C-alpha cells in the first residue's frame, strides 16, 4: 500500500521522462535553521526530485564523518526532532509537490519520545515517508502499524550483504521505495561505484514492484552517469558529497552558488 502520491507521482514522471529520480540528502538545520532552508531552495532550484531530511542525532552509527559533523552542526544550532518537523512544515508550505523523506534512527523518535505522536507530527508537517535506519523488517511490526495508521510511508533498506531469502520480508515492509545501500560501511563519498549494483537491483526487483534507489558513496556526475546508463535503477541518492559543500558554507569557505552548481551538475548527469 502506497501512502504518498507525491513520491509515486515523482517516480512516474521521472520514468516517463526517461531518467531516474535524483534524491538529495541533507541534515535538517545544517548549519543553521535559516541557512538550511536556503539549502533546500538551492537544491530545488538545481533540479533535485526528492529530498531526504536527516533528523539530527547525537549517535548516528550508520553515518560517516561528513554526515556526523552535519548532525553536530545542526544540534549545536538548536535543532531537535520537534524543530525538524517544524522545518519540514516550512519546506512543505513552500513546495507543495516536493517529496520529503525523514531519514532517522529509531531512538530519537521512539525510544526517547512518543512514536505515535511523532508519526502524527510527521504527517502534519508534510513528510511523506520515513527511512528508519536501525529498524529491522522482522522486528518492527508495531512501528509499521503506527506508520500505516498515520499514512506515513516507509522506506526499506537492502545491502550487498543482505541474503536473498530476506528480500521478500524487506520488500513487504516498504510502501514507497526500496533503498539499496551500494557499499558496505557508513555513509561517505567513494572513488567509484560498486561493480555489482545492477545484479543486486535486479534481485531486489524480483520481490517488489516498488522503485529501487541506490545510495552510499555516489559523489560525482560520473558516478551518476555510470548508474543511470549501466543499471535499472529508479533513483540515485547523493548525500555526503552535497553535505561537504554545505560544510564549506558553514565555515565561510563556500557559497550557495557553488552548492547549486555542484548539485546542478549531478541532476544534469541524471537527466542526460
SVG drawing of the C-alpha trace seen along z (x, -y; Angstrom):
<svg xmlns="http://www.w3.org/2000/svg" viewBox="-5 -33 44 51">
<polyline fill="none" stroke="black" stroke-width="0.4" points="0.0,0.0 1.4,-3.4 0.7,-6.4 2.5,-9.2 1.1,-10.3 4.0,-12.8 6.6,-10.1 4.7,-7.9 4.0,-10.7 7.6,-11.8 9.0,-8.4 6.3,-8.1 7.1,-11.5 10.9,-10.7 10.3,-7.3 8.1,-8.9 10.9,-11.4 13.4,-8.6 15.7,-9.1 16.0,-8.1 14.8,-10.4 17.5,-12.4 17.4,-12.2 19.5,-14.6 20.3,-14.1 20.8,-16.9 20.7,-17.2 17.8,-19.4 19.1,-22.6 22.7,-22.3 24.4,-24.6 21.5,-26.7 17.7,-26.6 17.6,-29.6 20.6,-28.6 19.2,-25.1 16.0,-26.5 18.2,-28.3 20.0,-25.0 16.6,-23.4 15.8,-26.3 19.2,-25.8 18.5,-22.0 15.1,-22.6 16.4,-25.3 19.1,-22.8 16.7,-20.2 16.5,-17.8 13.4,-15.5 13.2,-14.2 14.8,-15.4 15.8,-13.2 15.8,-15.3 18.2,-13.8 16.9,-14.2 20.0,-15.4 21.0,-12.7 24.0,-12.5 24.9,-8.9 24.4,-8.3 26.2,-4.9 25.5,-4.4 26.8,-7.8 30.4,-8.6 32.3,-11.6 30.8,-14.1 27.2,-13.4 28.1,-13.1 29.6,-16.6 26.5,-17.8 24.4,-16.5 26.7,-18.1 26.4,-21.5 22.6,-21.2 22.4,-20.1 24.7,-22.9 22.4,-25.4 19.5,-24.2 17.8,-21.6 15.9,-18.6 13.2,-16.3 10.4,-18.9 12.3,-21.6 12.9,-19.1 9.1,-18.7 8.7,-22.5 11.5,-22.7 9.7,-20.1 6.4,-22.1 8.1,-25.2 9.5,-23.4 6.1,-21.8 4.4,-25.1 6.7,-26.5 7.0,-23.3 3.6,-21.6 4.7,-18.8 8.2,-18.1 8.6,-14.6 10.1,-14.7 11.6,-11.6 12.6,-11.7 16.0,-9.9 16.3,-8.9 17.3,-6.5 14.6,-4.9 15.9,-6.3 15.1,-10.0 11.6,-9.4 10.6,-6.3 12.8,-5.3 13.2,-8.8 9.9,-10.1 6.3,-9.2 6.4,-7.4 2.7,-7.7 2.8,-11.4 5.8,-11.8 4.2,-10.0 1.2,-12.3 3.6,-15.3 5.4,-13.9 2.1,-13.6 1.0,-17.1 4.4,-18.6 4.2,-17.1 6.7,-14.3 5.8,-11.6 7.8,-8.7 10.4,-7.6 13.6,-5.8 14.4,-4.4 17.9,-3.1 18.1,-0.7 14.6,0.8 14.9,4.4 11.9,5.6 11.2,8.6 11.2,6.7 9.2,3.6 5.6,4.6 4.3,2.4 6.1,-0.6 4.9,0.3 1.3,0.4 1.6,-3.1 3.2,-4.4 0.4,-2.8 -2.3,-4.2 -1.0,-7.7 -0.5,-7.2 3.3,-7.8 5.2,-5.7 8.2,-3.6 11.4,-3.1 13.1,0.3 16.8,0.9 18.8,3.6 22.6,4.0 25.2,6.0 25.3,8.4 21.6,8.9 20.7,12.6 18.2,13.1 16.0,15.1 15.5,11.8 14.4,9.7 10.7,10.7 10.4,9.6 12.3,6.4 10.2,5.6 7.0,6.3 7.8,3.6 8.3,0.9 5.4,-1.2 7.2,-3.8 10.6,-2.5 13.5,-0.3 16.8,-1.9 19.8,0.2 22.9,-0.6 25.5,0.0 28.6,0.0 29.3,1.8 30.1,-0.5 29.0,-4.0 27.9,-6.9 30.5,-8.8 31.9,-9.5 33.8,-6.7 36.1,-6.7 33.9,-4.5 30.5,-2.8 30.4,0.8 30.5,3.2 27.7,5.5 25.0,2.8 22.8,3.9 22.9,7.5 21.6,6.6 18.9,4.2 17.7,7.0 17.5,9.4 15.5,6.9 13.1,6.3 12.2,9.9 10.3,9.3 8.8,5.8 7.2,3.6 8.2,0.5 11.1,-1.7 14.6,-0.8 17.0,-3.7 20.8,-3.4 22.8,-5.4 26.0,-5.4 29.2,-6.5 27.8,-8.3 29.7,-11.6 30.2,-12.8 28.4,-13.3 30.5,-10.4 29.1,-8.1 25.5,-9.3 26.0,-8.6 27.5,-5.2 24.5,-4.2 22.0,-5.8 23.4,-4.1 24.6,-0.8 21.7,0.2 18.0,0.5 17.9,-2.0 14.8,-4.1 16.5,-6.7 20.0,-7.9 20.9,-9.3 23.7,-11.7 24.4,-12.7 27.9,-13.2 29.2,-15.0 26.4,-17.6 26.9,-17.8 30.6,-18.6 29.5,-21.7 27.2,-22.7 30.1,-22.4 32.0,-24.9 29.1,-27.3 29.2,-26.7 32.9,-27.6 32.7,-30.5 34.8,-28.9 31.9,-28.1 28.8,-29.7 25.3,-28.7 26.1,-29.4 28.8,-26.8 26.5,-24.4 23.9,-25.0 26.5,-24.5 27.6,-21.2 24.1,-19.8 23.1,-21.0 26.0,-19.0 24.6,-15.9 20.9,-16.4 22.0,-17.2 24.0,-14.0 20.9,-12.2 18.8,-13.6 21.5,-13.5"/>
</svg>
